[in-house]
Amino acid sequence: MRRILPLLAAALLPTSAQAAGFYFTDSGTRAIGRGSAVVASVDDLSALYHNPAALARLREAQAFVSISGVDQYVEFDRMDEEGEDPFAPINNSGPFMVVPGLGLSHSFGVPRTTFAVGFISPQAPDPLYPNDGPQRYSLTDELLWEFAAVAGAGVQITDWLALGATFQARMLRAQMALALTTAEGDNPSQDIDIGFEISDWFAPNFQVGTIVDPLPWMTIGASYQPATNYHTSGSIAADFEGHTWEGFLDGTNFVDEDVTAEITMPAIARAGIDFHPSDRWDVEIAGAWEGWHVWDEIVITDVDLTIEMDPENIMGLGDAVVTNDIVIPAAYQNVWSVRLGGDYDLHEKFTIRAGGYYETSAVPDKFQGVTLVDGRKVGVGLGAGLHLGRVDLDAAFGETFIIPRDITDSELQQLVLDLDLAHPELSEVGNGKIVGNGKFSSRLTFLSMAMTWRFGKEPA
């Protein structure tokens, strides 16, 4: 069973980031409406996510709340194989993934400085596939959360320079399920349902940013966040219910409560130039880079999974035990994107937004699977803002189109449990046939709403 966990952890690789890989679009209602072109122009508490230097612009104390939803349509038509019935296309039936955002800022009387705290999260979908579908050897269900409690400050150093930084207490939790088989092929009676859950509730990180105004009609912004290192722990469960071996086992569900894994999320760098020749409109061109090369390999340790045999089984089989560390190859690649977006004030109380972007993929063709349907992509966003005195109401809609992939050279393989009848404790899971070839098509939909409430007096 040495290869059970490699596939499990591989399924935790980027469920897809407008940041590729795990993240699909940058957070924030105004950001979605502008195609994420907000590095230099961000003007609300989503600065905690995009560029902390922009906090210095928030001279009035304010509170911020947002709610966003993301849905990923996926269709996978697995390539038909000789000797097997034709595979029917499958679709992701997971619901909209709801992502909240919160923030609060105040100057506390400190000149030219704004302090802020908040809750931020990247946006990723919630995939769910048929338990008996042709994709089941890579994923049937998954829920992946990454979020952060953040505290930071922005300081207006001079009239043309602002600096900012945040401290982040980041958290990661992942749950997923898939199938492996005990006989190479696609026979459901030979499938074993595997469940996997890991988490790390405190991984420290930080972000730094700057805002420069070299000209009255130009603003330059940049931010950088290092890679986040998670030291996760959790469990793995194997369910043999309905399997042809069920009569030989002492129960059907077997659990290892204490596996560990080192998970690294990538460093992210952003930069943008905002042009605002008029008080009524502005346009920003921006770019981002994400270091997904950190997913070269993952090591799973402290494995101790025991499959207990019925002491009275007629074959006299002993328990199968897995204790080896596991190295998981990934070979992911870095990602870059180009973004263009802007605002236009139709009225002092009403603003419209629009933007778009192009982005490369973190996932090579040979590792493409339904767990993380990524690829080169283009996206568009539309948004609007209503200004009612001290309250701003914002809404946005975004759509991302992933360029379809027709994979014919996949390296995604079925896992096959080979039970050694003479020495069950040496049983292993080896590689079976290729199960990743086929046609992948996908698009994402984003909906978001936010409210900003400014209170107190603007400092001198």
Secondary structure, 3 states (H helix, E strand, C coil): CCCHHHHHHHCCCCCCCCCCCCCCECCCHHHHHCCCCCCCCCCCCCHHHHCHHHHHHCCCEEEEEEEEEEEEEEEEEECCCCCCCCCCCEECCCCCEEEEEEEEEECCCCCCEEEEEEEECCECCCCECCCCCCCCCCCCEEEEEEEEEEEEEEEEEECCEEEEEEEEEEEEEEEEEEEEECCCCCCHHHEEEEEEEEEEEEEEEEEEEEEEEEECCEEEEEEEECCEEEEEEEEEEEECCCCCCHHHECCCEEEEEEEEEEEEECCEEEEEEEEEEECCEEEEEEEEEECHHHCCEEEEECCCEEECECCCCCCCCCCEEECCCEEEECCCCCEEEEEEEEEEEEECCEEEEEEEEEECCCCCHHHCCCCCCCCCEEEEEEEEEEEECCEEEEEEEEEEEEEEEEECCCCCEEEEEECCCCCHHHCEEEEEEECCCEEEEEEEEEEEEEEEEEECCCCC
